[in-house]
Amino acid sequence: MGDLCGIFFFAVSGSLLAARKGFDIIGSLALAYMTGLGGGIIRDLIIDQGVPNSFVNTAYLLPPFLATIAVYLLSTHIQKLRYFISLFDAGGLALFCITGTLTALAAGIQPIVAVLLGVATACGGGLLRDITANETPSLFNPRDLYAVPAFLGSGTTALLMMTGWFNLATATITAIVVFVLRMLALRFGWSAPLAVRGWSRPRIRLPRTRTEVPHTGAHDATSRNKAPRFRPDEDN
């Protein structure tokens, strides 16, 4: 059930992004399937458990289809598409980091590796979605916090399973914490440290415009030194 809900949330985020990009209904459907099923397929291929669950259980194909229809019918009434993309993406992230870790543990994977597979499950679909739609992936955005909430959810899930404390209540609390952390990071601009210590985060630079200096007739040495110099090819 958690897998199906996670697929639906991620699929909605994919269809919403397709709507914001102006894709047609086929492009929206393709992006929904890619986003909703991508993380699970990546996990299943790494585990090497045979054919991925998405291609065996036809129930996995229904949530992306329903998500595409829902976005098609309701997207004209949604003004802030970017906000709802982030909202549903956070919901899918919170669910998939748990279900991905559980699936890996059930396959006999060691807990540390299972945490990594949980993160891959949670982040894989969003990564494929952003790359396909020519967006900066949230996973690599220096001004975003994407993988850290997934690591927190996957690590907590593995720890709860190892200690025997995993149940519906603790799983729900874990998902809520991951979801809230992701939304707070978006709201307040939280981000992880950069790869190199001491570097500043990239800033958006506006194009510089050349200003004309009025001719005053003064050609002393001081004015010649202060006047801007242009190369011949810059005037063309």
Secondary structure as UniProt FT lines:
FT   HELIX           2..21
FT   HELIX           25..47
FT   HELIX           53..56
FT   HELIX           58..61
FT   HELIX           62..74
FT   HELIX           75..77
FT   HELIX           81..106
FT   TURN            107..108
FT   HELIX           111..132
FT   TURN            133..134
FT   HELIX           138..140
FT   TURN            142..143
FT   HELIX           147..163
FT   HELIX           168..188
FT   TURN            197..198
FT   HELIX           221..226
FT   HELIX           232..234
//
